[in-house]
Amino acid sequence: MAWKNPWYNPDLPHHSPEGFRNLSETGHKPGDVERWRKERRAAGLPLAPQGGYDAFIDKWWQRAVISGEDDRVWWLGHTSMLLRLDGKHLLIDPVFSNRASPVSFSGPRRKTPLALNINDLPVLDAILISHNHYDHLDKRTLRALLKRFPDVTLFVPLGLGDWCRRRGVQHIVELDWWEHRSFHGLTITAVPAQHWSMRTLWDRNRSLWCGWVVTSPHQRFWFTGDTGYTPTLADIPQRLGPFDMVALPAGAYAPRWFMASHHMDPQQAVRLWQQAGEPLAFPVHWGVFELADEGLDEPVRELVQELNEAGGRRDNFRILKIGQYLSFPAKIFA
């Protein structure tokens, strides 16, 4: 019997009877995947970073130190982040395994060390998952986190709740796009992204994908999730902003003819930052796994060039080392 979407709402354009879909056409033509793989193999891509992997780690990695009491975000590599707002700690898309893969012996291997271990984490209030791809939702990491934090609450997009319950998660908040939940003085909202979902050959787009907006009484943070660039992303800061800090993906974009529908490149990350009003920002989705054809350091080189050409408040777009933190702008209240 064919699977039917139990959450299907015909009034919502990103819903379909068979699952979920993007608001604009993002599909590839037949043969595109094999064409990409063939070209990738022939060119020997991705190339190592300039100076080699050790030089890249020396320049772009440091051990994360969890300290202070102010509102801040630690970038832990790829899209793994630790967000602290109003004293609450939220872990986003945690992947602490050596591979972004369903198995431990194959698949994209971590090229840079962990910025911290699970035992180094403070007490977590929540974990936010943007979608079910292996470089964002890692079963081994989740199991270890639940062992240490059995009462943690998971926020997931629609359709991922059952998967989490089967792995022992006790507290789950499952949200559709634009739905929100109040949580310990914070407001957590799932927002649209242009991407897709799949963990097996049989579950493509059966769960939703999203970005996250987390707001406190004083600060607003937006993580876009994995997303291709689409002008409709600008609706998010218009509806939920202005934002004090944003995390924008800027990696896994090459070749653009194949990746652009689901991943932003550095130029598009800067464009979206400008559309959001040039808040304090940092790039994510780079520096750990070689998921596309660009080298680990290419996103940074292209981003620096784009920011130099863009002008504006380019000092507000900070390129962090893995393990580095960024504090929210201080605010003065009367």
Salt bridges, closest charged atoms under 4 A:
GLU34 OE2 - ARG41 NH2 3.32
GLU39 OE2 - ARG35 NE 3.13
ASP70 OD1 - ARG72 NH2 2.77
ASP70 OD1 - ARG84 NH2 3.37
ASP93 OD2 - HIS136 ND1 2.75
ASP135 OD2 - HIS78 NE2 2.76
ASP135 OD2 - HIS136 NE2 3.05
ASP135 OD2 - HIS285 NE2 3.60
ASP138 OD1 - ARG140 NH2 3.72
ASP162 OD1 - ARG165 NH2 3.00
GLU174 OE1 - ARG165 NH2 3.86
ASP176 OD1 - HIS14 NE2 2.74
ASP176 OD2 - HIS15 NE2 2.74
ASP226 OD2 - HIS131 NE2 3.61
ASP226 OD2 - HIS136 NE2 3.13
ASP226 OD2 - HIS195 NE2 3.23
ASP226 OD2 - HIS263 NE2 3.42
ASP226 OD1 - HIS285 NE2 2.97
ASP244 OD1 - LYS331 NZ 2.89
ASP265 OD2 - ARG256 NE 2.85
GLU290 OE1 - LYS111 NZ 3.93
ASP293 OD1 - ARG40 NH1 2.75
ASP297 OD2 - ARG301 NH1 2.75
GLU302 OE1 - ARG256 NH2 2.67
